[in-house]
Amino acid sequence: MLNAVAQKQDIIEQRLNQLDPEIRQKFMDGPYRDVLFDNIIAENQEQKVQDNINGYINLMGLENPNDDVIFTFFHTLSQMNELDIRVLRLYRPAYETGKEGHENFMDVMREENIDDSQYDFIREKLCRLGMLDSKNEANRDENLDVLGKTLTELIKQLYSKKPKEVKAPKLKKIARSESYSITRLGRQYLAFIDEPQ
């Protein structure tokens, strides 16, 4: 941690100098620094230490940082491991990274020696954390909305003096395999743990 902070000392000082004195105090020797230290002390993975420090520096760039947002950021980051973050990065569009050779899920599964069920578990975890959206879940929600509207219309027509025909709803097909897309929150997390610019 000390090496990582020393390497980024210039950018940390530059960001701190741009902050309002009250906010600067929270980052320098207040609750934001403390939550960073708590996360790092409990961290077993070296890359996650770097992610925490990058997050700390990038959070200094927020217009009006909110205590709860900062604490939630670090709490959620502590719930993820390096593999979770690596899988989340798979869903970031290549144009956002500026990198040509975007790795794919097969690379990750092979290099990390995980199978399909373990990979699915990671994606489900990221979905529970709000980092990914389930496309099947979105389709199910839309289908429920359509069914609800159709049922309401059907009941209305049953009690009407001149009932009209209620057409069968068109439901979206639910795929057998789950697919996900990155959420705005997932993108923000990746931006916060990226190398500060």
Salt bridges, closest charged atoms under 4 A:
ASP34 OD1 - ARG33 NH2 2.82
GLU43 OE1 - LYS48 NZ 3.09
ASP67 OD1 - LYS26 NZ 2.85
ASP84 OD2 - LYS125 NZ 2.50
GLU96 OE1 - ARG92 NE 3.93
GLU96 OE2 - ARG187 NE 2.52
GLU103 OE1 - ARG86 NH2 2.83
ASP107 OD1 - ARG110 NH2 3.00
GLU111 OE1 - ARG86 NH2 2.37
GLU112 OE2 - ARG86 NH1 2.80
ASP120 OD1 - ARG123 NH2 2.94
GLU137 OE1 - ARG140 NH1 3.35
GLU142 OE1 - LYS172 NZ 2.90
ASP194 OD2 - ARG92 NH2 2.86
GLU195 OE1 - LYS8 NZ 2.97
